[in-house]
Every structure is written in C-alpha cells, then in structure tokens.
Amino acid sequence: MSAVASRAAALLGGALAQSRTLPGGDLSECVLIRLADGREAVAKSGPAPRVEAAMLAAIRASGAPAPAVLAVDDTVLVLERLPDAGAPAPAELGRAVARLHAVSGERYGWDADYAFGPVTIANAWSDDWPAFWGERRLLCHADHLPGPLMRRLETLAADLGNRLPARPRPALLHGDLWGGNVLSDGRCVTGLIDPACYHGHGEVDCAMLALFGRPGPGFREAYGAPEPGAAERIALYQLWPALVHLRLFGAGYRGMVEGLLQAAGV
C-alpha cells in the first residue's frame, strides 16, 4: 500500500482495505482507496494540497462541478470519487466553464503561488493583465530556453501591451483546463479536477481546451460568443502550457512552442 493511500485512510479515520493507482498521475501520485467500511475516495499528493483544496472549493462555490474535499493535510488531499464515463456533451462543458468564469475577482492572480511539479506558477496579484501574462506566465520560462527561442519570447512579451486587453474581467480560471481534467458521466460534467486556479482573462481556459483537442460543436454556443480579436490571442495564451510542457517533458514540445511563436508572428 502506498504512503498516500495509508495517510488518506488515516485522515478519513478508517482502515485501508484496497488501493489502486489511477491513470494520469504524471506530476503527483493519485490513488483510489477503499476503506474497510466500504467508503471510497480519491487520494493524491501534490505540490500544495491545501492550496489545491482551496481552489476546488472556489470552483464548487462558483456553481461549476468539482469533487468535494473530504480531508487534507500538508501532504495528501482526499476527494470524493466522481463518475467518469467519457467525454461530456460539448454544450454541458460550455455551461460548466461559463459558470466558473462568471465569478470575478478584483485583480489578476491568486492568493498563493502553485506549481506543476517542479515548475513554479507565480500568482502574485497584478492590476495589469499584459504585464501579469508576460512576467508570470511567459518570461519566467525564458532562462530555461535555448537562446533563439528566449529572444523570440522576449520580443513577444515586450509587445503584449499591444496584443492583449489591459483590463479584461478577472474571471475565475481553472488554469489547466484540458480534456483529461474534465470528468463526465458521458453527458454532464461531473467534475473539473486538478486545478491551477487564478483570476485572469477567460480566454485562457478556452485556449487551453483547444491545445490538445477541441471540445466540439455546441461548446461555444453554450459558453458564449468569443470576444473581438480572440482568434489572434489564442497562440499567446497557448504558449504558457506549451512552455510548461517543454520544461516538464523535454524537447518533444519544442516544435509546439516554435509553432505558437510563429503563429504569434515572432
């Protein structure tokens, strides 16, 4: 039995009967546990379980679906088990994301930094969206890039004031919204999981959804029409997850970063 499973059972006050590793745990251990009294839960490690618990609570408070936090300490997060039986209807996903984004903050950022594994996500508050995106999402990766890529990224970041709106509404973002982080019963979304929440431009989550696949027809109609200029901003917003993947998983993602820089015209 893993230490995560054992700790989760202890936090729930039960005896661990079974555990099995769940797929998708590239950056943290994630296990399904069954207690001797029949209760089931999902237990995971992570960079900051208490921060993730607060993010999930914020998602649930928005009216969007997310798993309930059953227990948490500094090393383990224990969550309710939710149905997961395939991709949701695109319109249902659109409505869930719209509910999430309907929550507004006063500024851009979050009250705690977070991480994707060893890659820090800096969330210090800002009143300037282009500066936030440039400094906390793009330039923070520059020192980890080959020289030519670094210079192209720096050129792009210097021009973000001309490319991004200065004060878009600071929507509550999931922050890592791709298909693998959307649970569904085959029709409705049952949970948005593994968040990296902060307040920012809602287009960020929509761009991420389109990076490794598309949510399908019906999503946009349910979510709402794109803002003017959204198509020109997609590459700018997809660059962040591409840079993170390059740092986490290696040179296989260099082509994605280069392609997005080219799409952005630098």
Backbone bond lengths (Angstrom), bond angles and torsions (degrees), N, CA, C in turn:
res aa  C-N    CA-C-N  psi(-1)  N-CA   C-N-CA  omega(-1)  CA-C   N-CA-C  phi
1 M - - - 1.461 - - 1.537 109.91 -
2 S 1.306 116.67 138.70 1.459 119.96 -178.00 1.521 110.78 -75.06
3 A 1.332 114.65 158.40 1.457 119.45 177.10 1.525 111.09 -63.88
4 V 1.342 117.39 -34.85 1.472 120.72 178.53 1.525 110.06 -63.27
5 A 1.335 116.64 -45.52 1.464 120.33 179.64 1.521 111.16 -63.05
6 S 1.308 116.68 -44.40 1.460 120.32 -179.02 1.524 111.27 -63.85
7 R 1.328 116.56 -42.54 1.465 120.03 179.94 1.514 110.61 -66.60
8 A 1.332 117.74 -39.42 1.453 120.77 179.30 1.528 111.12 -62.65
9 A 1.320 116.43 -42.77 1.464 119.29 177.92 1.515 110.83 -61.47
10 A 1.315 116.62 -41.30 1.463 119.99 178.92 1.531 110.93 -63.31
11 L 1.326 116.61 -41.10 1.472 119.63 179.00 1.519 111.49 -64.12
12 L 1.335 116.59 -30.62 1.467 120.50 178.87 1.524 112.17 -86.48
13 G 1.313 116.44 -4.85 1.458 119.81 177.87 1.511 113.93 72.33
14 G 1.342 116.71 31.25 1.462 119.84 -178.74 1.509 111.74 -132.26
15 A 1.330 115.48 172.77 1.456 122.29 177.17 1.516 109.37 -93.75
16 L 1.302 117.04 130.80 1.454 121.95 -178.72 1.521 109.81 -75.35
17 A 1.340 116.25 124.49 1.456 121.07 178.56 1.526 111.60 -102.20
18 Q 1.342 117.06 -40.76 1.452 121.27 -177.63 1.522 109.79 -148.69
19 S 1.323 115.31 155.88 1.461 120.12 169.86 1.513 108.62 -152.94
20 R 1.318 115.48 148.92 1.462 119.63 173.97 1.522 108.95 -145.92
21 T 1.308 114.81 145.71 1.456 120.76 -178.95 1.515 110.34 -71.95
22 L 1.317 116.34 136.26 1.453 121.74 177.12 1.519 109.91 -95.13
23 P 1.333 117.84 150.64 1.465 119.90 -179.99 1.517 111.50 -69.80
24 G 1.324 115.69 158.92 1.456 121.16 173.33 1.505 115.20 92.68
25 G 1.322 118.31 5.71 1.455 119.93 -176.92 1.518 113.13 -87.18
26 D 1.331 117.02 59.42 1.462 120.07 -179.11 1.521 112.57 -67.90
27 L 1.330 116.51 -34.43 1.462 120.27 -172.97 1.522 113.06 -113.29
28 S 1.320 117.52 -7.84 1.460 120.81 177.52 1.519 108.37 -154.12
29 E 1.314 116.04 157.28 1.460 120.18 176.02 1.523 108.83 -79.38
30 C 1.332 116.14 134.37 1.463 120.73 -179.89 1.519 108.49 -135.87
31 V 1.331 117.16 123.96 1.461 121.37 -175.18 1.531 110.24 -133.94
32 L 1.317 113.86 148.38 1.464 121.16 170.55 1.519 107.31 -94.89
33 I 1.327 116.85 126.69 1.460 119.81 -179.46 1.527 109.94 -116.38
34 R 1.327 114.53 148.94 1.462 122.06 172.22 1.522 107.37 -124.95
35 L 1.318 116.11 129.44 1.461 120.58 178.57 1.522 110.48 -91.02
36 A 1.299 114.98 164.56 1.466 119.91 -179.22 1.517 112.26 -61.41
37 D 1.338 118.12 -26.83 1.463 120.90 179.27 1.527 112.62 -86.49
38 G 1.341 117.42 6.44 1.457 121.75 175.84 1.516 115.50 95.96
39 R 1.314 117.96 -11.70 1.463 119.83 179.14 1.524 110.70 -66.06
40 E 1.334 115.17 145.16 1.456 121.51 175.65 1.526 109.54 -122.64
41 A 1.306 115.96 151.32 1.458 120.99 178.37 1.516 108.80 -159.12
42 V 1.296 115.25 162.53 1.468 122.14 173.71 1.522 107.46 -104.84
43 A 1.327 116.15 129.73 1.467 121.35 179.61 1.516 108.76 -120.10
44 K 1.326 115.73 138.36 1.462 118.90 -179.78 1.508 110.71 -144.36
45 S 1.319 113.99 150.39 1.447 120.38 169.99 1.522 107.48 -88.54
46 G 1.316 117.42 -170.75 1.451 119.52 179.22 1.505 111.33 162.60
47 P 1.331 116.20 174.01 1.457 118.98 -177.60 1.515 113.85 -69.32
48 A 1.347 116.37 -28.21 1.467 120.37 -176.17 1.529 108.37 -160.50
49 P 1.339 117.93 80.68 1.454 119.92 -175.66 1.523 114.59 -55.82
50 R 1.324 117.90 -37.40 1.471 118.94 -179.06 1.532 111.18 -68.97
51 V 1.324 116.80 -34.99 1.467 119.68 176.52 1.530 109.93 -66.65
52 E 1.323 116.92 -43.98 1.466 119.73 177.99 1.524 110.98 -62.37
53 A 1.321 117.16 -38.54 1.465 120.09 177.77 1.523 110.83 -60.16
54 A 1.328 117.45 -42.04 1.464 121.23 178.19 1.525 110.97 -64.77
55 M 1.324 117.00 -37.19 1.462 120.56 178.12 1.528 111.01 -65.36
56 L 1.315 116.60 -44.98 1.465 119.74 178.11 1.526 111.26 -62.37
57 A 1.324 116.69 -38.15 1.470 120.03 177.39 1.524 110.48 -63.64
58 A 1.327 117.18 -37.85 1.465 120.66 178.70 1.521 110.87 -66.45
59 I 1.323 117.14 -39.69 1.460 120.16 177.53 1.520 110.03 -62.77
60 R 1.329 117.25 -47.13 1.468 120.36 179.90 1.527 111.44 -62.24
61 A 1.318 116.41 -38.23 1.461 119.95 -179.67 1.522 111.82 -65.89
62 S 1.334 117.11 -25.29 1.465 120.75 178.56 1.524 112.13 -72.58
63 G 1.319 117.04 -17.25 1.461 121.60 -173.71 1.510 112.68 98.71
64 A 1.331 117.29 -7.61 1.461 120.96 173.70 1.528 108.87 -79.59
65 P 1.326 117.69 151.70 1.467 119.28 -176.73 1.523 112.88 -78.03
66 A 1.310 115.50 140.79 1.464 123.05 175.22 1.522 107.10 -159.29
67 P 1.320 117.55 154.37 1.465 119.43 179.19 1.520 111.90 -67.94
68 A 1.324 115.69 143.52 1.457 120.86 175.82 1.525 109.47 -72.90
69 V 1.313 115.46 142.89 1.471 121.10 176.04 1.522 107.93 -83.68
70 L 1.319 116.22 119.56 1.467 121.49 179.82 1.518 112.19 -90.46
71 A 1.317 116.55 -31.45 1.472 121.42 179.16 1.520 107.56 -167.54
72 V 1.331 115.68 155.81 1.456 119.98 178.60 1.525 109.05 -158.30
73 D 1.314 116.02 144.73 1.458 121.15 167.27 1.532 107.22 -139.85
74 D 1.301 118.76 -161.65 1.458 120.79 -174.99 1.520 113.64 -74.83
75 T 1.329 118.00 -9.66 1.462 120.27 -175.56 1.526 114.01 -122.95
76 V 1.317 117.84 -23.53 1.470 121.18 -172.12 1.521 110.42 -137.26
77 L 1.335 114.99 139.67 1.456 123.27 173.86 1.522 107.58 -115.77
78 V 1.334 117.29 129.07 1.462 122.25 -178.53 1.526 108.36 -115.55
79 L 1.344 115.76 124.79 1.457 122.11 -172.00 1.518 111.50 -124.96
80 E 1.331 115.37 154.48 1.455 118.55 173.12 1.531 109.86 -64.67
81 R 1.314 115.41 148.62 1.458 120.41 175.99 1.527 108.47 -84.75
82 L 1.336 116.03 128.90 1.459 121.29 -178.31 1.524 110.13 -113.52
83 P 1.336 117.25 152.74 1.466 119.69 175.92 1.524 110.96 -59.51
84 D 1.333 115.96 141.72 1.460 121.41 177.77 1.518 107.14 -146.28
85 A 1.336 115.46 97.15 1.461 120.37 -171.91 1.518 112.38 -130.73
86 G 1.308 117.47 30.76 1.448 118.52 177.72 1.512 112.53 120.94
87 A 1.324 115.07 176.03 1.462 121.19 -175.38 1.521 111.17 -67.21
88 P 1.331 117.20 142.60 1.462 120.17 178.30 1.521 110.99 -76.36
89 A 1.313 116.47 162.96 1.453 120.28 169.67 1.527 108.05 -60.33
90 P 1.334 117.99 133.62 1.465 119.69 -177.08 1.524 113.80 -53.96
91 A 1.319 117.37 -38.23 1.461 119.26 -179.96 1.524 110.95 -65.53
92 E 1.327 117.32 -36.39 1.459 119.94 178.23 1.524 110.90 -65.43
93 L 1.327 116.45 -39.40 1.465 119.91 176.39 1.525 110.41 -65.27
94 G 1.323 116.74 -41.33 1.458 120.30 177.92 1.515 112.12 -58.96
95 R 1.314 116.49 -42.52 1.472 119.98 179.90 1.529 110.98 -67.97
96 A 1.334 117.13 -38.33 1.462 119.82 179.91 1.526 110.81 -65.22
97 V 1.330 117.29 -43.47 1.462 120.53 -179.80 1.530 110.40 -68.31
98 A 1.323 116.51 -36.58 1.464 119.32 177.59 1.524 111.37 -62.60
99 R 1.335 117.14 -39.53 1.473 119.88 177.54 1.519 110.48 -63.45
100 L 1.319 116.09 -42.35 1.467 120.18 178.26 1.528 110.53 -60.02
101 H 1.313 116.24 -49.54 1.461 121.21 -175.00 1.524 113.23 -72.75
102 A 1.320 117.36 -14.46 1.465 119.62 178.60 1.527 111.73 -68.00
103 V 1.326 116.80 -19.55 1.469 121.01 177.22 1.521 108.90 -78.68
104 S 1.310 116.79 127.77 1.468 121.65 -178.40 1.517 111.20 -111.69
105 G 1.313 115.84 144.51 1.454 122.14 170.37 1.513 110.02 -103.26
106 E 1.301 115.45 176.87 1.458 119.14 178.01 1.521 112.33 -89.91
107 R 1.340 116.78 -22.88 1.457 121.31 -176.83 1.524 108.26 -143.45
108 Y 1.329 116.00 -179.46 1.457 122.12 179.67 1.525 109.19 -99.38
109 G 1.329 115.14 131.21 1.454 119.98 179.14 1.514 111.39 129.82
110 W 1.321 115.31 -158.73 1.468 122.78 -178.04 1.521 107.06 -151.24
111 D 1.311 116.94 163.62 1.465 118.91 -175.51 1.524 113.26 -84.86
112 A 1.330 117.17 8.28 1.468 121.38 174.72 1.520 108.55 -153.73
113 D 1.325 116.72 146.39 1.451 120.53 171.16 1.530 108.75 -73.11
114 Y 1.314 115.83 164.72 1.457 120.65 -179.80 1.524 107.57 -142.18
115 A 1.315 118.81 -163.06 1.462 120.35 -179.22 1.514 110.38 -164.23
116 F 1.317 115.04 152.31 1.460 123.02 162.99 1.521 105.65 -104.78
117 G 1.310 117.45 98.33 1.453 119.42 -175.13 1.518 110.12 56.82
118 P 1.340 117.96 -123.67 1.462 120.49 -178.92 1.525 114.05 -83.95
119 V 1.332 117.75 -2.36 1.466 121.23 -177.20 1.526 109.27 -93.77
120 T 1.315 116.09 114.47 1.465 121.29 -178.09 1.524 111.12 -70.00
121 I 1.336 115.92 141.50 1.461 122.93 171.34 1.519 106.70 -110.62
122 A 1.320 116.69 103.51 1.464 121.81 -178.30 1.533 109.15 -81.06
123 N 1.313 116.74 126.95 1.461 121.58 -173.36 1.521 114.04 -123.53
124 A 1.330 118.12 17.68 1.466 119.92 -178.60 1.521 110.36 -54.04
125 W 1.325 116.48 140.13 1.460 122.59 -173.05 1.526 111.46 -64.35
126 S 1.321 115.15 146.64 1.460 121.66 178.40 1.522 109.17 -147.82
127 D 1.330 116.06 150.43 1.466 122.11 173.30 1.524 111.88 -99.22
128 D 1.318 117.63 -1.48 1.461 123.28 -174.52 1.522 108.77 -119.23
129 W 1.323 117.21 105.64 1.454 120.21 -174.86 1.523 113.26 -64.87
130 P 1.334 120.95 -48.39 1.464 118.65 178.18 1.529 112.57 -58.56
131 A 1.325 117.64 -38.06 1.460 120.01 178.02 1.528 110.74 -66.81
132 F 1.329 117.05 -41.95 1.459 120.56 177.70 1.526 109.98 -58.60
133 W 1.333 116.43 -49.54 1.470 119.30 -176.87 1.526 110.94 -65.04
134 G 1.312 115.97 -41.99 1.449 119.10 -178.81 1.512 112.92 -65.49
135 E 1.336 116.69 -46.43 1.460 120.42 -173.90 1.521 112.71 -80.98
136 R 1.342 117.32 -45.30 1.459 120.70 -169.96 1.524 113.98 -93.79
137 R 1.355 116.68 -12.37 1.455 118.89 -178.03 1.533 113.61 -121.58
138 L 1.324 119.04 -24.44 1.459 120.40 -178.24 1.523 112.82 -113.23
139 L 1.321 117.94 -61.63 1.462 120.84 -173.80 1.521 113.04 -64.83
140 C 1.311 117.86 -22.86 1.465 120.73 177.73 1.528 111.92 -61.99
141 H 1.335 117.45 -16.85 1.463 121.26 179.17 1.522 112.70 -99.27
142 A 1.334 118.05 -6.35 1.457 120.99 -170.66 1.526 112.90 -58.12
143 D 1.320 117.48 -41.40 1.464 120.81 -176.99 1.520 113.29 -68.23
144 H 1.321 116.63 -11.72 1.462 120.54 -179.40 1.529 112.03 -99.47
145 L 1.344 117.03 6.01 1.459 121.53 -175.92 1.519 111.18 -107.80
146 P 1.344 117.15 154.61 1.460 119.62 169.74 1.529 110.05 -60.32
147 G 1.326 116.30 153.29 1.454 121.06 -174.38 1.518 115.73 -49.97
148 P 1.331 119.69 -48.82 1.467 119.94 -178.79 1.533 112.74 -61.43
149 L 1.317 116.95 -41.81 1.469 119.74 178.04 1.523 110.51 -66.72
150 M 1.308 117.06 -40.75 1.461 120.79 -179.92 1.531 110.50 -59.22
151 R 1.327 116.63 -44.16 1.464 119.95 -178.02 1.532 111.20 -66.68
152 R 1.320 116.69 -38.24 1.473 119.18 177.08 1.524 110.83 -65.34
153 L 1.323 116.01 -40.25 1.463 119.48 179.16 1.520 110.75 -65.29
154 E 1.307 117.10 -40.87 1.461 120.78 178.86 1.524 111.04 -64.66
155 T 1.324 117.46 -38.51 1.464 121.06 176.83 1.525 110.80 -61.88
156 L 1.329 115.57 -44.04 1.459 119.53 179.13 1.521 111.25 -64.50
157 A 1.325 117.06 -46.77 1.465 120.69 -177.74 1.522 111.32 -59.42
158 A 1.329 117.30 -36.59 1.467 121.18 -178.96 1.525 111.97 -67.39
159 D 1.343 116.60 -18.73 1.462 120.59 -176.85 1.531 112.85 -105.81
160 L 1.323 118.14 6.01 1.462 119.72 -175.25 1.529 112.49 -63.43
161 G 1.320 117.93 -27.97 1.458 120.07 177.29 1.512 112.91 -60.50
162 N 1.333 117.24 -23.48 1.457 122.13 177.59 1.518 112.83 -95.15
163 R 1.330 116.48 -7.21 1.458 120.28 -173.09 1.528 113.88 -114.53
164 L 1.329 116.90 -25.78 1.457 121.00 -177.63 1.518 109.88 -115.83
165 P 1.336 117.46 148.72 1.466 119.13 175.23 1.520 110.69 -64.32
166 A 1.321 116.48 141.81 1.464 120.76 -176.51 1.519 112.01 -69.58
167 R 1.336 116.89 -36.79 1.465 120.01 -174.47 1.531 111.13 -139.18
168 P 1.331 118.39 62.03 1.463 118.16 172.20 1.530 109.50 -64.89
169 R 1.316 116.93 158.00 1.467 119.59 178.40 1.532 109.23 -60.08
170 P 1.346 117.86 129.41 1.475 120.48 -177.58 1.538 111.71 -76.94
171 A 1.318 115.35 80.35 1.463 121.31 -178.46 1.525 110.76 -70.67
172 L 1.327 115.65 153.86 1.459 120.77 172.09 1.519 108.23 -74.68
173 L 1.317 117.41 116.70 1.463 123.10 -178.40 1.522 111.15 -101.84
174 H 1.321 115.08 147.06 1.458 119.71 170.23 1.525 109.59 -69.25
175 G 1.329 116.68 -44.68 1.449 121.30 173.78 1.519 115.88 95.05
176 D 1.341 117.71 -18.62 1.467 121.03 177.55 1.528 107.83 -148.52
177 L 1.318 114.72 54.00 1.468 120.84 -168.78 1.525 110.56 -91.06
178 W 1.321 115.26 95.07 1.459 121.45 171.80 1.526 107.51 -131.70
179 G 1.318 117.10 172.61 1.461 120.28 -171.95 1.506 114.64 -56.91
180 G 1.342 117.45 -34.25 1.457 120.13 -179.33 1.511 114.18 -68.47
181 N 1.325 117.39 -14.49 1.467 121.38 179.00 1.520 112.47 -104.64
182 V 1.327 115.84 17.77 1.465 121.54 176.53 1.524 108.11 -119.63
183 L 1.317 116.84 115.93 1.462 121.53 175.57 1.522 109.08 -94.62
184 S 1.343 115.14 147.70 1.462 119.83 -176.37 1.518 110.10 -150.78
185 D 1.322 115.54 153.30 1.462 119.96 172.74 1.530 110.90 -90.47
186 G 1.321 116.67 12.78 1.449 122.17 -177.96 1.512 112.69 102.67
187 R 1.315 116.54 -13.96 1.461 121.22 176.08 1.518 110.58 -134.37
188 C 1.323 116.29 -60.50 1.464 120.91 -178.72 1.529 110.83 -93.54
189 V 1.299 115.61 152.91 1.464 120.96 172.53 1.522 108.29 -73.83
190 T 1.317 117.04 125.20 1.465 120.30 178.19 1.524 111.90 -97.34
191 G 1.334 117.03 -21.71 1.454 117.94 179.21 1.521 112.44 -171.27
192 L 1.314 115.70 138.97 1.461 122.69 167.32 1.521 106.43 -98.05
193 I 1.319 117.33 118.89 1.464 121.26 -170.17 1.532 111.10 -118.03
194 D 1.326 115.54 171.78 1.469 123.99 177.04 1.531 112.10 49.14
195 P 1.315 118.33 53.86 1.466 120.02 -176.38 1.526 112.49 -76.76
196 A 1.327 113.58 161.99 1.462 122.61 170.15 1.526 106.01 -136.65
197 C 1.316 115.81 59.54 1.461 122.74 -165.87 1.527 113.82 -64.20
198 Y 1.316 113.96 150.00 1.465 123.82 166.42 1.514 106.05 -166.89
199 H 1.322 116.80 172.54 1.459 121.31 176.70 1.514 109.07 -97.32
200 G 1.335 115.66 129.98 1.448 120.42 -178.38 1.515 110.87 -167.76
201 H 1.307 116.73 -165.59 1.457 123.17 -178.80 1.523 108.94 -72.15
202 G 1.333 117.28 126.64 1.453 120.79 -177.25 1.510 114.07 -57.78
203 E 1.331 117.31 -24.36 1.459 120.12 179.27 1.527 112.58 -61.27
204 V 1.325 117.37 -21.61 1.466 120.58 -179.01 1.528 110.53 -60.38
205 D 1.326 117.94 -50.17 1.462 120.87 179.63 1.524 111.09 -63.64
206 C 1.322 117.19 -40.53 1.470 120.47 -179.39 1.527 110.26 -64.61
207 A 1.329 117.50 -38.82 1.458 120.75 177.63 1.523 110.91 -65.08
208 M 1.329 116.47 -40.82 1.466 120.26 179.19 1.525 110.81 -63.17
209 L 1.329 116.85 -39.48 1.461 120.44 178.99 1.524 111.72 -60.54
210 A 1.328 116.95 -27.19 1.460 121.11 -177.43 1.524 113.07 -95.13
211 L 1.327 118.41 2.70 1.458 120.64 -174.93 1.522 112.11 -78.70
212 F 1.316 118.25 -43.46 1.461 121.95 -177.98 1.526 112.19 -111.74
213 G 1.299 117.18 16.13 1.456 123.32 -177.59 1.514 107.96 154.04
214 R 1.300 116.73 174.11 1.461 119.56 -179.01 1.525 109.43 -122.42
215 P 1.325 117.56 147.48 1.461 119.65 -177.04 1.514 114.32 -70.77
216 G 1.332 118.12 -12.44 1.453 120.25 175.45 1.512 112.73 97.43
217 P 1.331 115.63 164.11 1.469 120.19 -179.71 1.523 110.54 -62.59
218 G 1.287 114.93 141.34 1.465 120.41 -177.37 1.513 112.41 106.19
219 F 1.347 117.30 -26.15 1.458 119.12 179.54 1.521 110.72 -62.92
220 R 1.324 116.21 -52.00 1.460 120.10 -173.82 1.522 111.63 -65.23
221 E 1.333 116.59 -38.61 1.461 118.91 178.91 1.520 111.45 -62.38
222 A 1.332 116.56 -38.29 1.461 120.36 -179.32 1.527 111.36 -77.95
223 Y 1.317 117.14 -36.59 1.471 120.42 -178.37 1.515 111.02 -73.88
224 G 1.305 117.48 -45.04 1.454 122.29 -176.29 1.512 110.70 133.45
225 A 1.301 116.51 157.08 1.462 121.61 -176.37 1.523 110.70 -65.92
226 P 1.331 117.50 146.89 1.473 119.78 177.02 1.518 111.52 -66.69
227 E 1.327 115.05 151.19 1.458 120.34 176.37 1.527 109.81 -73.43
228 P 1.317 117.96 155.26 1.462 119.80 175.64 1.530 110.98 -55.63
229 G 1.318 116.63 133.89 1.455 121.70 179.51 1.515 115.38 83.66
230 A 1.327 117.59 3.47 1.467 120.39 -176.60 1.520 112.14 -60.24
231 A 1.319 117.45 -38.89 1.467 120.14 -177.65 1.522 111.36 -61.63
232 E 1.330 117.19 -34.47 1.463 120.39 -179.73 1.533 111.96 -75.10
233 R 1.319 117.36 -16.95 1.466 120.57 -177.59 1.518 113.48 -96.39
234 I 1.327 118.06 -10.50 1.461 120.32 -175.41 1.529 111.20 -57.28
235 A 1.327 116.91 -48.21 1.473 119.50 -178.09 1.519 111.58 -62.27
236 L 1.347 117.21 -35.23 1.465 120.43 179.57 1.521 110.80 -63.66
237 Y 1.333 115.68 -38.80 1.460 119.82 -177.90 1.529 112.74 -82.45
238 Q 1.338 116.74 -27.55 1.464 119.04 177.07 1.524 112.22 -76.44
239 L 1.307 117.01 -17.21 1.463 119.97 -179.47 1.520 112.30 -61.38
240 W 1.328 116.97 -37.69 1.464 117.75 -177.50 1.529 111.89 -60.49
241 P 1.348 119.57 -55.76 1.471 117.02 178.90 1.523 112.74 -61.71
242 A 1.341 117.80 -31.37 1.459 119.41 178.01 1.529 110.93 -65.29
243 L 1.320 116.84 -42.11 1.471 120.69 177.99 1.530 110.85 -65.30
244 V 1.330 116.51 -40.09 1.464 119.75 177.35 1.528 110.24 -61.72
245 H 1.330 117.12 -44.53 1.467 120.08 179.60 1.527 110.95 -64.10
246 L 1.313 117.27 -38.45 1.460 120.02 177.32 1.524 110.91 -59.98
247 R 1.320 117.00 -43.07 1.461 120.05 -179.99 1.528 112.14 -70.93
248 L 1.319 116.65 -37.94 1.461 119.59 -175.82 1.526 112.86 -78.82
249 F 1.333 115.95 -40.31 1.465 119.50 -167.30 1.524 114.10 -118.69
250 G 1.336 117.27 -1.36 1.445 118.58 169.06 1.512 116.66 99.48
251 A 1.343 113.65 -170.26 1.464 122.46 -167.40 1.518 113.96 -64.02
252 G 1.323 118.28 -15.38 1.454 120.11 177.40 1.516 112.96 -59.77
253 Y 1.336 117.41 -19.06 1.462 121.18 179.58 1.527 112.58 -99.71
254 R 1.338 117.35 3.22 1.464 118.38 179.29 1.527 110.85 -63.40
255 G 1.330 116.81 -40.08 1.459 119.97 179.49 1.515 112.25 -60.34
256 M 1.341 117.17 -37.06 1.461 120.00 177.60 1.521 110.24 -64.33
257 V 1.334 117.21 -44.94 1.467 120.70 179.41 1.525 110.33 -62.20
258 E 1.322 116.75 -45.66 1.461 120.04 -179.56 1.526 111.16 -62.95
259 G 1.337 116.63 -40.17 1.444 120.07 -179.95 1.527 112.69 -65.11
260 L 1.326 116.63 -37.39 1.458 120.12 179.01 1.525 111.36 -71.90
261 L 1.327 116.74 -36.92 1.464 119.52 174.78 1.527 110.65 -63.64
262 Q 1.313 116.04 -40.21 1.469 120.13 177.71 1.528 109.83 -64.74
263 A 1.346 116.90 -42.50 1.453 119.80 178.75 1.519 111.49 -62.89
264 A 1.329 116.07 -28.86 1.474 120.56 177.68 1.524 112.25 -83.37
265 G 1.332 116.45 -3.00 1.446 119.82 175.22 1.507 115.67 84.42
266 V 1.342 118.02 21.78 1.467 120.22 177.99 1.528 110.20 -125.81
